[in-house]
Amino acid sequence: SHDGRTAVVGEYGRDTAGHTLGVYDAHAGTLRRRIDLGQHTRPHGMRFTGDGAYVLVTTEGSDALLQVGLDGKLARAFNIGPGKGHMVDLSPDGRHAYVTKVEAGTLARVQLADGEVVEKPAGAGAEGIAVAVDGSVWVSNREAGTVTVHDPETLDVLATLDSPGFPIRVTFTADGAHALVTNARAATLGVFAMRARRPVAVVPLAEPGVEYRQTMLGRAALPIGAIADPDGRRVYVAISGGNQVAVVDTGSWKVVERWPTGDEPDALAIVPSLPAAPQAP
């Protein structure tokens, strides 16, 4: 959440489709409640609304985008149609949600006020999504091996950037200057200048000589989620096949640390420190 006190986890399910969200105290790590989404299964992409009152959740099992209150009430279900709506992000003004559809290879825009859905082509396997500070929408297309940059109003493609090796997620540095793309099969982090829309660096993420566990891409490092530290000095990447987080220095664009995790790390979030309690006089 925007105040850093609450974490919401999509409980996607493995062999059996999940239909719940876990709501946690982000600092204590304790489960506050579990929200049942009913017929809406496979919750995946999530974003808090600008006012922090709701979570927007894609549900792959019902082709929907849900607006869910933290009290467990389903405020609204937007029908976004077939194509496996996967990841979601919001426009800077909070009026629109943008959703990638993996199977359709498209980008959809949902107007949250009236539910209107507009959809345009992105690239084969459209999966990762992030909205830049200038409002443009960046989509990583895993099958096409590209990143497409879209106009936020028309959804037309403004630029297509090569990002070989199954680009699976995209996010931005805290200052918005660089787009960060995890290439799952290549086991690299692609770095792009946001305004110039050109490549800046490619960061190798796999450790030489390490035997990784079996993943959906075979025995592989399989980087998935990435997030940038607000201080601008580091980027964290979940190495799913290695049960670790790789820490990337943004000055050198090199891996400088590796932190062990549980099995199959994927999504990442940063919990800010709570403000210190006022001292008694």
C-alpha angles and dihedrals in degrees: 000000000000093000091051094235101104132052122192120200125197109227097209099172129221117226091001119048112251121224105180142086122214115219112203139184096245095212102039093037090223125141111246098182144331119236116213113214094191113203091006104095137179099035108200125150118047140182133167115237117247094260091050092232097112143030120224110216132184113218112199093192094061103028090239144130110216130204104208129182119220087239086069098255119135104227097182143349116209115203104223096174132234126320101088106275102218120164131025139198135171135239114248091253092049094235097112136044119205119209130188120217113209100194095040095043090224144124119229128196119205118198102217095204097060106006096244111163124206120184132191136171119272111164140298110296096012103194122138121060139183133166115227125223089257090057096252115138118232119202128187111214108202100192094041093047091227145110116223123202114211136199105245094223105039097023087222116151111258097179140002118211125192114240106165125198107054104305102214108168138022130194138154136244115253093261091048092235097118135042114215119207125187111214103202102193095039091045092224139124112228116209119202132182105243100212098036091041093217136121118270105174145347114218118203108224104181120091113233113246095014117131107220125204126256113282137168086277095048123258098345145134090245105190111204123157122041132183133178123229112243090234089065097231102098143036122201121212126189109229098202097186093048100043091234146102116238114215112214122198110222093207095061099016090229135126107257102170141016123208123199118237139175122278119312105355113204124149119043134198134177119227112209119220116262115246113264116262113255113262120239113249 
